[in-house]
Amino acid sequence: MSRQHVAVVVVGLCVTLVAGTLAEVNQHLSRADSPALEPSEAKPREPSGAKSRDTSRIDAECSMRLYVTPSRLAELCDTLASRSDVCRLTLSYSLRDEFPVSLLRVMRQLPRLEFVYFDTEVVFSAEAVEAISNCPSIRALLIHQNSKFESNSFRHLRNLKSLRSVQLPAKYAHAFLAQVDYIPEIRWIRFEGQCPQQPVTRATQNAIRRLDGRLKVFETSAYSMMNSSILRALSGVRSLEVLSVEVEEGFLLSDAVALSRLKNLRFFSVGFSSEGLSEADKRAARSILHRIRISTQTRSRAELEGRLKKRAAPQELDHGQ
């Protein structure tokens, strides 16, 4: 790459201190028989011997994986409808085609369903997204990065009043973020794949800023470059505990200054293109981001030490008796 790229990363203790929603998503992923524990590592896979094996599995933790094929759609709808105890659902589809809406409608009958993971590339019609949005108990929705949506379908997701965690293809980041402030419980947002490079509109920036007090985690997968205007919006979300994003050209010294207002960060990873910045501004931006890194690391270490002391206190009391 010809352009100089600068990245500031916090590692180590900070990761262990990201509480709440991020841990919740990873816990769901591990229980839902997904390919990996982290969304960034999740890759589509074709099950071996799909024709000869049972395509659904249910474990003691009320998790189910369905490998959906058109020929068995009716059978799988019946299987899913019979399991009102299912909490976590992982779905694979044999075709790179529109996902069957009939199966998504069955999900509305599952009162305990909290986690849904589409781990292969599929196409979602607006009707399909609307069917998903009618599932009242969903807390985590993760969708493969190569999946496709109709551009106007994200407005339906505002009906997911319990949604806390969402992973979507990055090419739809702007369309989703324009609607995101209507989701009252949103805590964790992750985008995977190629991001749009056009600036975030002012209306969308305002929608992002209105997430202050709710949103804890905002991240993109590695090499998913967003427009630097996203930082100007995220700098107003002071409830953020995790910020991991890389931005393309257009990064300004004022963007670095704005990020220093985020006083609740526990993990910080920001990369930016230095093209267009003067040498003085580049040095100043690096210095500011370095100070953010240090303060984030210090804050995380102090919280970890505090937690360890609380855990040790009952043991010390027992020994004293």
Buried (B, 14 or more C-beta within 10 A) or exposed (E): EEEEBBEBEBEEBBEBBBEBBBEBBBBBBBBBBBBEEEBBEBEBEEEEEEEEEEBBEBEEEBBBBBBBBEEBEEEBBEBBBEBEEBBBBBBBBBBEEBBBBEBBBBBBEBEEBBBBBBBBBBBBBBBBBBBBBBBEBBBBBBBBBBBBBBEEBBBBBBBBEBBBBBBBBBBBBBBBBBBBBBBEEBBBBBBBBBBBEEBBBEEBBBBBBBBBEBBBBBBBBEEBBBBBBBBBBBBBBBBBBBBBBBBBBBBBBEBBEBBBEBEEBBBBBBBBBBBEBEEEBBEBBBEBBEEBBEBBBEBBBEBBEEEEEEEEEEEEEEEEE
